[in-house]
Amino acid sequence: MTFIKKTLASSIAIAATAAMATAAQAQISDGAVRIGYLADMSGTYRDLAGPGGLEALRMAVEDFGGSVNGAPIEVFSADDRNSADVGANTVREWVDQRNVDLVAGMVASSVTIAVTNVLQANDKLGIISGSAASSITNEHCSPNHIHWVYDTYPLANGTAKAVVEQGGDTWFMLTADYAFGHALEGDVERVVTENGGTIVGKIRHPFPTDDFSSYILQAQGSGAKIIGLANAGADTVNAINTASQFGMVEAGQQLAGLLVFLNDVHAMGLDATQGLLLTTGWYWDMDDEAREWSQRYYDRVGRMPTMVQAGVYSSTMHYLKAVEATGTDDTQTVREHMMSQEINDFFARNGRLREDGRMVHDMYLAQVKTPAESEHEWDLYEILATIPAEEAYRPLSESQCKLVQN
């Protein structure tokens, strides 16, 4: 009799567990959590996000166990080719044909702005890890996207302020001619002038550009102490290499790379980049937790991760935890839960989500090491200072976001 009672109790418990799992899965649309990774997979921004970001997302899904409350997690990807039309059309197809829940990645700011309009029209969620334009959570904010890793505001606050304080008070801006470049140029100009410096000239180049000769000659002719590079990826690498060929630094001018990634420094080498000041949202060698995750990534990819690739993992985990906690993939329910949870993981320190969709967290002023200081291939940065989360990002009091109650 006792055996029968125990068996019956066990059967009831198993049935109850199965019923709970079925109920939880019923709250997941179509019985699966679907994540689409959209990024430049083959062009200018390939190395800073690209396939490496997709691998970071897959790591997060694997570490989470491959399912949420019994519902499988499905991952698919596409190359947006840095085209707003390609990106928007891809996401429309994902929404219409695949019932996507989350769009992750996103690098070129023009693509991101187009995609977030599609997400808002269909009440789906996007988490942006690669784009830099601060307008994404300012005038282009929406209740359907979150900006995770960095933006142009702290890049300017960190690098431009530090350079002006060191005496670099006259600037010439070399800017990529699209949303990201314009935003970074504007933020740098604000910081330079607020700290007593002057913008003596500026020129915008097409995105992407292979030949920077004429632009570097104009920058040299300006007589400015600092040449500010408001571009990224291969454009930054090409500009720095051209400046080196023209002997710009030897002639007394200094380059300020306003958005420089780990892969850029690695590609150019320490001889060309030593001493360069930059602001970053994360560095693989900053502490034990970062090193542990980065080594796992390195073992899979064969190179150390950029801040964007680390941010893809961090943001995906935060999203999946919210789906698990709420038992649903409903966009607004999940977003609300994500906003209620602090973010302190291997990537973010003092992280939290604001009502404008900006994830604020500590940022870091770094300097590229000299060849003599570097102990191995990926030992590239020295962290000089921490920029606290509340000081790094645009204050909400200055926000133009319609979601912010000023």
N, C-alpha and C positions, 0 to 999 in steps of 0.2 A: 504493500500500500504506500509506504514511504517513497519507494522507487517511482511509483506511478505519479505521486504528487510532485516529486522533483522533476520528473520528465515533463509533466504538464506545465509546471512553472517555467521550466526552461523553454518550452515551446511557445508559451505566451510571451516571454521576454524577447525571443527571436522574432516573433510575429510583430511585436510592438516596435522593435528596432527597424524591421523592414518597412513597416508602415510609416515610421517617421522619415526614413530615407526616401520613400516614395513621395511623401508629402513635400519634403524639401526639394526633391527633384522636380516636382510638379510646378514649383515656383520659378524654375529655370526655363526660360522660353525655349521650346523645341527640345528640351531635355539635354541641352549642351551649352557650355560657355564658349563663345567663339571670339577669338582675338585675331585681328588682322594687323600685320606689321607692314607699315608703309614707309619707305625711305628711298633715298638715292642709293641704289645697289651697284652702280657701275660707273658713276661719273665723279664730279668734283668732290663730293662729300662721302664717297664710298668708305674711306678708311676710318672716318671719325664716328660713323654710325653703321650703315650698310649691313653686310652679312654678319659682322661681329655683333651688332645690336640684336639681330634675329637670334643669334646663338645665346646671347644673354637672356632673352625672353624665354627661349626653350629651357635654359637652366632653371629659371624661376618656376616654370610649369612642372618640370621634373622634381624640383625640391618641394613643391607643394603637394606632390603625389599624383599628378596627372588628372585629378578630378576634384570637383567641389560638391560636397554633400551628395555624392553618388553620380553627379553629372560630369561626363568627360569634358576636358578642356581641349578645344580644337584650335590649332594655330595655322594660319596661312599668311602669305606675304606677297608683296608686289613691288616692282621698281617704278617709282613715280617719275623718273628721268628729270627731276627738277622742273616739272611742268605742272602748273596749277590746273590746267584742263585734264591732264592725265590723272593727277591725284584725285580730283573731284569726281571724275567719271569712274575711277576704280572703286572709290568708296560708295558711290551710288549703286554700283553692281553688287558690292558686298552687302549693302543694306537690303536691296531688293531680292537678291538671289541666295544669299548665304545667312541672312539674319544675324549679321555681325553684332556683337555686344560692345566691344571695345576696339578702337583703332589706336595703335601704339606706334612709337617711333617719331616720324615726321621731322624733317630737317629744314629744307628751304622754307623760309617764312611765307613766301607767296603761296606755296603749296598748302601750308598749314592754314592760312586764312581762308582759302577756298574750301578746304576740307571741313573746317569747323562750321562753315555755313551749311554744308550738307548734313553734318551731324546734328546741328540744332534743328533743322527742318524735319528731321526724322527721329528726334529725341534719342539719339545714341550718344555714347561717351567717347571722348578722345583724351589721351594723356600724351602730351608733347614733351619729348626729351631732347630733341636735336635743335629745334628752332631757337633763335636768339632774340627776335624783335620783342621789345617790351610792350609794344602795342597789342600783343596777343592777349594779355590780361588787362589791358587798359581800354582803348577805344574799341578793340575787337573782342572783348570778353563775351562769354556766354555761359549759361548754366549747363553746357554740354561739353566743356573741355577744361582741362587742368594743365598747367605749365609747370614742369617738374624740376629741371636741372639748373638752369641759369637763364638770364636774359641780359639785354644790353645795359640796363641800369647799373647793376653791380659791376659789370665789366668796366664801365666808365668810372664809377666810384672808386674802384680798386686801382686799376692801372694808371688812368689819366691823372688822378689826384696825386699818386705817389711820384709820378714823373715830374709834375709841376713843382711839387715840394722839393725835388732834388735840383731844381733850377731850369728844367725844360719848359720855359714859359712862352715860347713861340712855336706854333704848330701849323703844319700843312696836312690836310686830310686827303687821303686816297681811299675812295669809297666805292664799294660794289653798288651798282645802280639798280637796287630793288629794295623791298620793304625792310629787310634786315639791315642792309648797309645804311639806309636813310635813318633808321632808328638809332643805330650805334653812333653815327656821325652827330646826330642831334644831342644824344646823351653826353658824348665826349665834349662837344662845344659848350654845353651847359657847365660841366665840371671844370673845364679849363678856365672859362671866364669867371666862374664863381671863386676860383682860387687864385685869381690875379694874372692869368695867362691870356694870350691872344691867339686867335685863329687868323693867320695871315693869308691863307688861301685854301682852296679845296678843288678837287676834280673827281668826277665819277666815271668809272669804267664799266663796260658791259659785263654781264655775268653769263658764263665764265669768260676769262681772258687768258690767252696764252702769251701774248707779247706785251710786256709792261714797259718797254723802252721809252716811249714818248711820255708816259705818265711819270716815270722816275726822273726823266730830264726836267720836266716841269717842277717836280718837287724839289730837285736840286737848285733850280733857278730861283725858287722862292726865298732862299736864305733862311728858312725856318730851322730852329734847332732840332725839332722833333718832326718826323714824318709818321703820322698816325695811320695805320692800316685798318680801315673799317671794312674788312672782308674776311674770308675764312677759307679753310680747306686748301685746294690746289692754287686758288688765287693768292692766298697769303704766301704760300711756298714760292710761287713764281715771282711775286713782287720782291720778296727778300733775296732770292737768288739773283734777280736783275740788279737790285741795289748793290749787292756784293760785287757783281761784275763791273759796275760803274764806279766802284770805290767810294760809295756814299759815306760810309762810316769812317773810312780813313781820312776823308775830307772834312770831318768834324760834325756831320749830322748824325742823329740817332734815330733808329727805328723803334716805334712802339707798336707791337703786335697786340691789337685789342681783343682779338679772339684767336688764340693759339691753342692748338690741341697737342696732346702727347704725341700722336702719330706724326704731326708736322715737325716737331723738334727731332724726333727719331729719324725722320726721312732726311732732314737737312743736315743733321749732325751737330755736335757741340762746337766745332770750330766756327760754324756760321752763326750759331744762335746763342753762344755763351753770354751771360750777363743780361739777357732779355728779361724784362719784367712782364708778368702776365697775371691775370686773375683767373682762378679756376674754381669750379664747384666741388672738386674732389680730386684726389691723387692716390694712385694705387698703393703707394708706400707710406701713407700718412700715419697708419697705426696697425696694430696686429690684426684687427678685424678686417680692415681693407686688404692687407697683405694675404690673409687666408683666402678670401673670396677671389682675389685677383690671381692667385696661384692656380685655383681650380679652373678659372677662365683660361689662363695661359696654357694649361695642360690640354685644353680642348682646341684652342684657336692658334696657339703658337706665337702670341704677342700679348703684351699687357693691354688692359682695357683703357679706353678713354672715359672721361666723366659721363659722356652720353651713353655709352654702353653699360656702365655701372648703373646709371639712372634708369635705363630701361628695365633692368632686373628689379631694382628697388620699387619702382612705381607699379610694376606688374604684381609683385608680392602684396603691396598695399591694397591693390584692387581685388585680388583673389581673396584676401582675408576679409574684405568688406562683403563680398558675395557670400562667403561662408557664414559670416556673422548674421547677415540679414536674411539668408535663405532665398535670395532672389537675385536676378540680374537686371531688375528694373533700374533704369539709369539714374533717376533722381533719388531713389532709396539708397542705392549704392554710393552715389556721390555724397549724400548727406552723412552717411556713416563714415566715409573716408575723411571728410572734413572734421569729424568729431574726434579723430584719433591722432595723437602726436606721432611724429615720425622720427625715430632714433634707431638707425640700423647701421650697417657697415658704410652706407653712402652718406646719409644725412645726420647732421647734429643739430639739435634744437629745431627740428622741422615741424611745420604745421601748414595746413591749407587755409588760405584766407577766402573770404567770400567772393573775391574777384577771380578765383581759380589759381592764383599764384601760390606755389609751394615755396615758402620762405625757409631758408636754412643758412647755416654759417657758410661763408665763402672764404677763399684764401688768396692772399697775395703771395706769388711764388717768383723765384728767379731761376733761370736756367743755369745749371752748373757749368763750370769750366771742364775741359777734358781731364785736367789733373784731379779735380774734385770727384769725378764720377768713378764709381767702383765697378760698375758693370753696365751692360748694354742699355738697360731700362732705368738706370739711376740718373735721372735727368733734372729733377727739380729740387730746390730747397724751399721749404715753406717759410716765408719771412714773417707773416702775420695772419691772424684770423680776423675776418671782418664779420662781426656778429650779425645774425639773421635780421634783427630789427633795424640795423644800420645799412645793410647791404642793398635792400630792395626799395623800390619806390614807395613812399609813405601813402597809406590809404587816403590821407587828407588831400593828396594831390591827384587822386585817381579820377579818371573820366569814365570808369566802368559803371554801367547802368545797374549793376548788382550791388553796388556799394552805397550805403546810406551815409552821406557826409553831413 
